Amino acid sequence: MSTKNQKTKNGTFQTGRVVLLSACHFIHDIYSSFLAPLLPFIIEKFSLSLTQAGLLSTVMQLPALLNPFIGKLADRISVRYFIILAPMLTAVPMSLLGLAPHYGVVMILLFFTGISVSLFHVPAPVMVYRVAGNKTGRGMSFYMTGGELARAVGPIAIIAVVSVLGFDGYYPVMLIGILASLMMFLKFKDIPLATHHREAPSILRTCREMKGLLGPLAAIVLFRGFMHASLSTFLPLYIIQKTSDIWLAGISLSVFEAAGVVGIMTVGTLSDRFGRKRMLSFCLIVAPISLLLFICSPSWLQFPFLILTGFSLLSTTPVMLAMVQEFSEDGSSSANGVFMMISFLARSAVVVLVGFIADQIGLEKTYLLCAMVGFLSIPFVLKIKRADGGK
C-alpha cells in the first residue's frame, strides 16, 4: 500500500455511514435479484432454451463494459446522485418484466437495469473504503452484506408477490424503489461523497499499475464464476427440475444467499486480521468441495452443503474488493471500475456458457463440471501481489 494511501486510512470506522451505504446496497439489490427466481416464468412464457435464458443475464451484465469510464467519471465528480437514483432506475425495469410482450423487450429492460447496476456498484465500494478507516475488510463486509441479504430476501419476496398478483401483475413493487430513492436523497444530502481526485488516472494507466493484482483476480473471478453462475442463475431451475416445487426453489436460493451474508461478515472481517490472501485461499478451496458434496449427497444433506457453499463462495467478494482499494492509490474509483468490468464480464460470459452446456448434458452434470472448474482458481491466489499492508 502506498504511503499516501496509508495516511488516508489512519481514520476511525464510521459505523453510521457504512451501515447507511449497506442499507442502500440492500434496497438496490433487492430488485436486481429478481431475475433468477423469475427465470422459470420467463422461460415458460417465451419457450426459451437454457442458452437463451443464460443470455438474459449476459445482457444485464453488458453495461459493465462502461464500468472503467464510470469509475473515471466518479473520480472527477461527486457520486451522490449515482447512489440516490440507483434504486429507482433498477426497480422500474425489473418490475416490468412480466409485462414484456416478447423476448427482445425483456432484453432491453435488463440492459437498462445493467446500466443502473453499474452506476451504483462502481463508486459505492470507494465510498465505503473512505469511511471504513483502517478496517477496510470490515467495511466491505458490511457493504456486501447489504447486497447478499437482498439476494437472500429478494427471491422469496418476489415469488410471494408473483403468487398473489401473477407474473404479469407484480409491477406495483416498483413503487418501493422509487420511494427508496426519495429517502436516499434526504439521507445523503449532507454527506460529502466526492472522491477528491483532482485528476482522474487514465484507464490504461490504472490497468498497467495494477496488473500484478488484476491479472490473478481476473483468472479467479473467471473460474469461480462457473460455480457462481450455476448457483445464482440456475439453482431455482435445478430445484424445480428435481422437485417441481417452486417455493422450495425460491427458498433454496435464499438459503444460499443468506449463507453468503454470514460468510461475507465473517471472512471480510477476518481478512483484516489474518490477511486477504489467506482467507481468499480458504474460501476457494472450500467452495468447490462443498458444491460437489451438495450435488452428490442425499436430499436431507443437501441443504447443509448448500449453506457451506454459499458461505465460502460468496464471501470472496469483499476480500477482493478490499485488495483492489488497498492496491490502488488512495482508493480509486477507476481501479474499482476496471475490476468490476472484469468481474461482470467474466460472470456474464460464463453464464451463457453454463446455459449452453446445460442444454447439452443437463444441469446436474453441468454442476459437477462447474465444481471441478472451480478448483482451477486456487493457484492464482499465489500470484497475487501483496496488497493488504504486508499480511
Backbone torsions as a table, in degrees:
resi	resn	phi	psi	omega
1	MET	NA	138.1	-177.4
2	SER	-69.8	161.4	178.9
3	THR	-62.5	-42.6	178.4
4	LYS	-59.8	-44.6	-179.3
5	ASN	-64.9	-40.4	179.8
6	GLN	-62.5	-40.7	178.6
7	LYS	-63.7	-39.5	179.7
8	THR	-60.6	-30.6	-172.1
9	LYS	-91.7	4.7	-179.8
10	ASN	-82.4	49.4	-179.8
11	GLY	-120.1	177.6	179.5
12	THR	-91.4	160.0	178.3
13	PHE	-77.0	113.1	-176.2
14	GLN	-88.7	86.9	-171.1
15	THR	-57.2	-45.1	-176.5
16	GLY	-58.8	-45.6	-178.0
17	ARG	-71.9	-37.2	178.0
18	VAL	-63.7	-44.1	179.3
19	VAL	-64.5	-38.5	178.9
20	LEU	-62.7	-42.3	177.8
21	LEU	-67.2	-36.5	176.7
22	SER	-64.8	-39.6	178.2
23	ALA	-64.7	-39.8	176.9
24	CYS	-62.9	-41.0	177.6
25	HIS	-61.4	-40.9	179.7
26	PHE	-61.3	-50.0	-177.3
27	ILE	-62.5	-43.8	-179.0
28	HIS	-63.4	-47.3	-172.2
29	ASP	-77.6	-13.2	171.5
30	ILE	-54.3	-45.3	-176.4
31	TYR	-75.3	-41.2	-179.0
32	SER	-69.2	-12.7	178.4
33	SER	-85.0	-2.6	-175.1
34	PHE	-69.3	-27.4	-169.4
35	LEU	-59.4	-50.5	-176.0
36	ALA	-59.4	-50.3	179.9
37	PRO	-68.9	-23.7	178.6
38	LEU	-87.5	-10.5	-176.2
39	LEU	-57.3	-43.0	177.4
40	PRO	-58.5	-35.8	178.2
41	PHE	-69.0	-41.3	179.9
42	ILE	-66.1	-42.5	178.6
43	ILE	-60.2	-44.2	-179.0
44	GLU	-67.6	-42.8	-176.4
45	LYS	-64.6	-40.2	-175.0
46	PHE	-109.0	6.8	178.2
47	SER	53.4	55.9	-174.6
48	LEU	-90.8	151.5	167.6
49	SER	-81.1	168.4	178.0
50	LEU	-67.5	-29.5	175.8
51	THR	-64.0	-45.4	177.6
52	GLN	-64.7	-37.5	178.3
53	ALA	-64.8	-42.6	177.6
54	GLY	-63.9	-32.4	179.6
55	LEU	-63.7	-28.9	177.7
56	LEU	-61.1	-42.4	176.7
57	SER	-64.0	-37.5	178.5
58	THR	-64.0	-43.3	178.1
59	VAL	-60.1	-39.6	178.6
60	MET	-66.1	-30.2	-179.8
61	GLN	-86.2	-16.0	-172.4
62	LEU	-55.4	-40.1	178.2
63	PRO	-60.7	-9.6	175.6
64	ALA	-59.5	-19.6	173.6
65	LEU	-58.3	-24.5	-179.6
66	LEU	-86.9	-7.2	-173.2
67	ASN	-54.9	-45.4	178.7
68	PRO	-60.7	-35.9	-179.8
69	PHE	-73.2	-36.1	174.1
70	ILE	-64.4	-41.0	177.8
71	GLY	-62.9	-41.9	179.0
72	LYS	-63.0	-41.2	176.9
73	LEU	-64.6	-40.9	-179.2
74	ALA	-67.1	-23.9	175.8
75	ASP	-76.0	-13.3	-177.6
76	ARG	-101.0	-31.6	-171.7
77	ILE	-128.1	171.9	172.2
78	SER	-68.4	138.1	-179.4
79	VAL	-100.1	16.4	-176.3
80	ARG	-52.7	-49.2	-172.9
81	TYR	-78.5	-19.4	170.1
82	PHE	-57.8	-45.2	-175.6
83	ILE	-73.8	-41.7	-175.8
84	ILE	-64.8	-45.0	-173.5
85	LEU	-80.4	-19.9	-172.4
86	ALA	-56.1	-46.2	-179.9
87	PRO	-57.3	-42.0	-179.6
88	MET	-69.6	-44.8	-176.5
89	LEU	-67.0	-24.4	175.8
90	THR	-87.9	-37.9	-176.2
91	ALA	-63.5	-42.5	-173.4
92	VAL	-63.3	-55.8	-179.1
93	PRO	-66.3	-34.9	-179.7
94	MET	-70.6	-20.2	178.7
95	SER	-87.4	-8.4	-177.0
96	LEU	-103.9	2.9	-176.8
97	LEU	-59.4	-37.8	-178.6
98	GLY	-68.2	-19.9	-179.8
99	LEU	-93.6	-5.5	-178.2
100	ALA	-61.7	130.0	-177.7
101	PRO	-78.5	-23.1	177.5
102	HIS	-154.9	172.8	-173.8
103	TYR	-56.3	-39.3	-178.6
104	GLY	-62.3	-38.0	178.8
105	VAL	-67.5	-37.7	175.4
106	VAL	-58.8	-43.0	179.8
107	MET	-63.6	-40.2	179.1
108	ILE	-64.3	-45.1	178.9
109	LEU	-60.5	-42.3	-179.8
110	LEU	-69.7	-32.4	177.2
111	PHE	-64.3	-44.4	178.1
112	PHE	-66.2	-35.1	173.6
113	THR	-60.4	-42.1	179.9
114	GLY	-60.9	-36.3	176.8
115	ILE	-62.7	-45.5	179.0
116	SER	-63.0	-41.1	178.7
117	VAL	-59.2	-43.2	179.3
118	SER	-65.8	-42.6	-179.9
119	LEU	-60.0	-29.9	178.7
120	PHE	-85.9	-49.1	-167.3
121	HIS	-76.1	-22.0	179.8
122	VAL	-71.4	-53.1	-177.1
123	PRO	-82.2	-23.1	-173.2
124	ALA	-59.0	-46.1	178.7
125	PRO	-62.2	-30.2	177.3
126	VAL	-66.5	-40.2	177.5
127	MET	-64.4	-40.9	177.6
128	VAL	-61.5	-45.0	179.6
129	TYR	-55.2	-38.2	-174.5
130	ARG	-77.3	-20.9	-179.7
131	VAL	-109.2	5.8	-177.6
132	ALA	-94.9	-0.1	180.0
133	GLY	59.7	-135.0	179.8
134	ASN	-87.3	5.3	-178.0
135	LYS	-109.0	61.0	-177.2
136	THR	-60.8	-45.5	-179.9
137	GLY	-60.5	-41.7	178.5
138	ARG	-65.1	-42.0	179.1
139	GLY	-62.1	-44.3	178.4
140	MET	-66.3	-31.4	176.9
141	SER	-64.8	-45.6	177.6
142	PHE	-59.7	-47.5	-177.7
143	TYR	-61.3	-49.0	-178.4
144	MET	-69.2	-25.9	176.5
145	THR	-61.1	-39.1	177.3
146	GLY	-58.1	-45.9	-179.5
147	GLY	-67.1	-45.5	-177.7
148	GLU	-70.9	-34.8	176.3
149	LEU	-64.2	-36.8	176.4
150	ALA	-63.2	-42.0	-179.7
151	ARG	-74.0	-15.6	173.2
152	ALA	-81.8	-40.9	-177.9
153	VAL	-80.8	-37.9	-173.4
154	GLY	-53.5	-50.1	-178.3
155	PRO	-58.9	-44.8	179.6
156	ILE	-66.9	-40.5	-178.4
157	ALA	-62.7	-46.8	-176.3
158	ILE	-72.7	-34.1	175.8
159	ILE	-64.3	-39.7	178.6
160	ALA	-63.6	-43.4	-179.4
161	VAL	-66.2	-44.6	-179.2
162	VAL	-65.0	-35.5	179.3
163	SER	-65.1	-24.8	179.6
164	VAL	-93.6	-46.7	-172.7
165	LEU	-97.9	-14.8	-176.6
166	GLY	88.7	159.7	-177.4
167	PHE	-64.3	-33.2	-179.1
168	ASP	-93.6	8.3	-177.4
169	GLY	-126.1	8.5	-175.7
170	TYR	-86.9	1.2	-173.2
171	TYR	-56.8	-24.8	179.1
172	PRO	-60.5	-14.7	-179.6
173	VAL	-64.0	-14.1	178.3
174	MET	-62.9	-24.4	-177.3
175	LEU	-61.2	-32.6	179.4
176	ILE	-65.4	-41.7	178.4
177	GLY	-65.6	-38.4	178.2
178	ILE	-64.7	-44.3	177.6
179	LEU	-64.5	-34.7	179.0
180	ALA	-62.9	-41.0	178.6
181	SER	-63.9	-38.8	176.1
182	LEU	-63.1	-41.4	178.2
183	MET	-64.3	-40.9	179.5
184	MET	-62.1	-36.7	178.2
185	PHE	-59.4	-43.3	-179.8
186	LEU	-69.8	-38.4	-176.5
187	LYS	-74.8	-33.7	-173.6
188	PHE	-97.1	-3.2	-171.1
189	LYS	-64.7	-23.9	-178.5
190	ASP	-105.8	5.1	-179.5
191	ILE	-97.1	122.4	178.0
192	PRO	-72.9	117.2	-175.0
193	LEU	-113.8	4.6	176.7
194	ALA	-67.0	146.7	-176.0
195	THR	-91.5	-3.0	171.2
196	HIS	67.1	19.1	172.8
197	HIS	-85.4	117.3	179.0
198	ARG	-69.3	-38.3	178.4
199	GLU	-133.2	114.6	-178.5
200	ALA	-69.3	136.2	178.3
201	PRO	-66.2	149.3	177.7
202	SER	-68.1	154.8	180.0
203	ILE	-64.0	-40.4	179.1
204	LEU	-62.9	-42.6	178.9
205	ARG	-64.3	-40.3	178.4
206	THR	-61.0	-45.6	179.2
207	CYS	-62.7	-41.3	-178.0
208	ARG	-65.7	-45.0	-177.4
209	GLU	-69.1	-26.8	-173.5
210	MET	-111.0	14.7	-175.9
211	LYS	-62.6	-29.4	178.9
212	GLY	-65.7	-22.2	176.7
213	LEU	-102.4	-46.9	-173.7
214	LEU	-66.5	-33.5	178.7
215	GLY	-60.8	-56.7	177.2
216	PRO	-62.0	-38.8	179.5
217	LEU	-64.3	-35.5	177.7
218	ALA	-61.6	-42.8	178.8
219	ALA	-65.8	-40.8	179.2
220	ILE	-62.9	-46.4	-179.6
221	VAL	-61.7	-38.9	-179.4
222	LEU	-64.2	-52.8	-176.8
223	PHE	-71.7	-38.4	174.5
224	ARG	-63.2	-30.2	-176.9
225	GLY	-60.9	-27.5	177.6
226	PHE	-63.8	-43.0	177.5
227	MET	-68.0	-43.3	-177.7
228	HIS	-63.4	-44.2	-178.5
229	ALA	-64.1	-43.1	-177.0
230	SER	-63.4	-32.1	-177.0
231	LEU	-93.1	-49.8	-174.6
232	SER	-69.6	-29.5	-178.2
233	THR	-98.8	-42.5	-170.3
234	PHE	-109.3	1.4	-179.7
235	LEU	-60.5	-46.3	177.8
236	PRO	-58.5	-40.9	179.7
237	LEU	-66.5	-39.2	178.1
238	TYR	-60.3	-44.6	-179.1
239	ILE	-68.1	-39.9	178.6
240	ILE	-63.3	-42.0	177.2
241	GLN	-62.2	-32.9	-178.9
242	LYS	-79.2	-39.3	-168.6
243	THR	-123.8	-16.7	-174.7
244	SER	61.7	24.3	-178.2
245	ASP	-112.0	105.0	-176.5
246	ILE	-69.0	-32.6	177.4
247	TRP	-67.7	-41.5	177.4
248	LEU	-63.3	-34.4	177.9
249	ALA	-63.1	-46.1	178.8
250	GLY	-65.7	-40.5	179.3
251	ILE	-65.2	-39.6	-179.3
252	SER	-61.2	-44.8	178.3
253	LEU	-64.2	-38.4	178.5
254	SER	-66.9	-39.3	177.1
255	VAL	-62.9	-44.1	177.5
256	PHE	-57.9	-47.5	-178.5
257	GLU	-70.4	-37.3	178.8
258	ALA	-64.0	-38.6	175.4
259	ALA	-62.4	-35.8	176.7
260	GLY	-63.7	-36.0	177.7
261	VAL	-59.5	-47.1	179.6
262	VAL	-63.8	-42.9	179.5
263	GLY	-62.6	-42.5	-179.8
264	ILE	-61.7	-47.4	180.0
265	MET	-64.1	-36.2	-176.9
266	THR	-77.8	-54.4	-172.5
267	VAL	-70.3	-42.4	179.1
268	GLY	-59.6	-43.6	179.5
269	THR	-68.0	-42.5	179.4
270	LEU	-64.8	-27.5	-179.8
271	SER	-67.6	-22.8	173.8
272	ASP	-65.6	-29.9	-175.8
273	ARG	-96.3	-43.9	-172.7
274	PHE	-101.3	-7.9	178.1
275	GLY	105.4	143.2	-177.1
276	ARG	-66.4	-48.0	-174.7
277	LYS	-63.3	-37.8	-178.6
278	ARG	-66.0	-44.7	-179.5
279	MET	-71.3	-34.5	177.7
280	LEU	-65.0	-41.9	177.7
281	SER	-60.7	-44.3	179.6
282	PHE	-57.0	-47.5	-176.9
283	CYS	-67.0	-39.3	-177.1
284	LEU	-73.6	-18.4	173.9
285	ILE	-82.9	-44.4	-175.9
286	VAL	-70.6	-38.6	-172.5
287	ALA	-58.5	-52.9	-178.8
288	PRO	-67.4	-32.4	177.6
289	ILE	-64.2	-46.6	-178.4
290	SER	-68.1	-32.9	176.7
291	LEU	-65.8	-41.2	176.2
292	LEU	-60.9	-42.4	179.3
293	LEU	-65.6	-36.5	177.2
294	PHE	-61.3	-43.1	-177.2
295	ILE	-69.6	-40.4	-170.5
296	CYS	-92.2	-8.4	-175.3
297	SER	-84.7	158.6	172.1
298	PRO	-64.9	161.0	-171.6
299	SER	-56.5	-36.1	-177.2
300	TRP	-71.3	-15.9	178.0
301	LEU	-101.9	-6.5	-174.0
302	GLN	-68.3	-38.1	-178.3
303	PHE	-63.6	-44.5	175.9
304	PRO	-58.0	-40.0	-180.0
305	PHE	-74.6	-29.0	173.6
306	LEU	-65.6	-39.4	176.9
307	ILE	-62.6	-45.5	179.5
308	LEU	-64.0	-37.9	178.5
309	THR	-64.7	-46.3	178.3
310	GLY	-62.1	-41.6	179.8
311	PHE	-58.5	-48.0	-173.7
312	SER	-82.5	-39.7	-175.0
313	LEU	-71.0	-46.1	-174.5
314	LEU	-80.0	-19.1	-176.9
315	SER	-78.4	-3.7	178.2
316	THR	-74.0	-25.0	-172.8
317	THR	-63.6	-49.7	-179.8
318	PRO	-62.9	-30.5	178.2
319	VAL	-66.1	-44.6	179.8
320	MET	-68.4	-38.1	176.7
321	LEU	-62.7	-41.3	177.2
322	ALA	-62.6	-41.6	177.3
323	MET	-58.2	-45.4	-177.7
324	VAL	-63.6	-45.3	-178.3
325	GLN	-67.5	-37.5	-179.9
326	GLU	-73.7	-30.7	-179.4
327	PHE	-75.6	-31.0	-177.6
328	SER	-79.6	165.8	-179.4
329	GLU	-81.7	108.4	174.8
330	ASP	62.9	33.0	174.7
331	GLY	65.9	68.8	-174.6
332	SER	-83.2	135.0	172.6
333	SER	-67.8	-31.6	178.2
334	SER	-60.7	-43.2	178.7
335	ALA	-62.4	-44.2	179.7
336	ASN	-67.3	-34.9	177.9
337	GLY	-62.3	-42.0	178.7
338	VAL	-64.4	-44.8	-180.0
339	PHE	-64.0	-42.6	-179.9
340	MET	-65.2	-35.0	176.8
341	MET	-63.3	-47.5	178.5
342	ILE	-58.7	-45.4	-176.8
343	SER	-64.5	-49.6	-177.4
344	PHE	-66.6	-41.5	-178.1
345	LEU	-68.7	-39.5	177.6
346	ALA	-61.5	-45.0	-179.7
347	ARG	-64.4	-42.8	-176.2
348	SER	-67.8	-39.6	177.9
349	ALA	-65.3	-40.1	-177.9
350	VAL	-67.6	-36.7	-179.5
351	VAL	-59.8	-44.4	178.2
352	VAL	-63.1	-43.2	-180.0
353	LEU	-63.4	-43.2	178.4
354	VAL	-62.8	-41.7	177.5
355	GLY	-62.5	-41.4	179.1
356	PHE	-64.5	-44.7	179.1
357	ILE	-62.2	-41.1	-179.7
358	ALA	-64.0	-34.3	175.8
359	ASP	-62.9	-31.5	-176.0
360	GLN	-85.5	-41.9	-171.6
361	ILE	-121.3	-3.0	-179.4
362	GLY	94.5	156.3	-175.2
363	LEU	-67.9	-38.3	-175.6
364	GLU	-63.9	-45.7	177.8
365	LYS	-67.7	-32.9	177.0
366	THR	-64.1	-40.5	177.3
367	TYR	-60.4	-42.9	178.1
368	LEU	-61.3	-43.6	179.0
369	LEU	-62.8	-42.9	-179.6
370	CYS	-63.2	-37.8	177.3
371	ALA	-63.6	-41.9	179.5
372	MET	-66.1	-40.3	177.5
373	VAL	-62.9	-33.4	179.8
374	GLY	-56.4	-31.9	179.5
375	PHE	-64.2	-23.6	-177.7
376	LEU	-67.9	-15.6	-179.3
377	SER	-76.8	-22.1	-171.3
378	ILE	-61.5	-46.3	-177.5
379	PRO	-61.6	-25.2	-176.0
380	PHE	-73.2	-17.8	175.2
381	VAL	-61.8	-36.3	-178.9
382	LEU	-66.9	-21.5	-177.4
383	LYS	-88.2	-6.9	-178.6
384	ILE	-72.6	130.4	175.1
385	LYS	-68.9	149.4	-179.3
386	ARG	-62.6	121.4	-175.5
387	ALA	-134.7	19.9	-177.3
388	ASP	-125.6	40.2	176.0
389	GLY	72.0	25.7	175.4
390	GLY	92.9	3.8	179.9
391	LYS	-76.5	NA	NA
